[in-house]
Amino acid sequence: MDMKTIGMISLIVSGAALIFVEVKKRTTFARLEHNLGERDFDACLALLDQPITKALYSEYNRLYMSLNAYLALGDNENSTRVIERMLPLRMNKKQELALAIRAFSFYVEVEDKKAAHDMLRRIEVSGSEALAKGSRETYDIFLCGSSACVDEMEGALKGARQAEELRLCQLLAIQYENREDEVRAKEHQARAEKVLEDALK
């Protein structure tokens, strides 16, 4: 067999392999999307653990999808384990910020002050000024008992868009709780619930 023929065969084989990988990537992603849409997180995790998925997707992408599934399941132990596996990975700035935001929200929710602070630092380095400010406020309010932003947030409520109104009402409710003002806390919590209810209509 001459070199030209060998070259042509190699080209055809390589092309077929690339097409196969691309098709498998798309079909696997479609299955993952379907499982997530159906809230079948166990099936999603099982698919992410298959050898073909490991071959098709980077470790960061697989672990990030696993993290989302564990968070949805409320599995704090495995969520923590996945975050700890991801932190040493080589990441670009966009990936590092995405992980820091996800992990920060989780650590705030489980009231892990030290881990949340570590993620806050990452957000402050990698994120925008507005994102860093919002994350700092969340950290101070939820984990440090602060109510320093009440006046600023009450003023910002006027004319706030739906998503921002929801965020502000939730943060204000916590701050009033921190001040032991149960009446105002309940007012803002009720408003937050109303905004969420309207958004889901």
Disulfide bonds with the S-S distance in Angstrom:
none
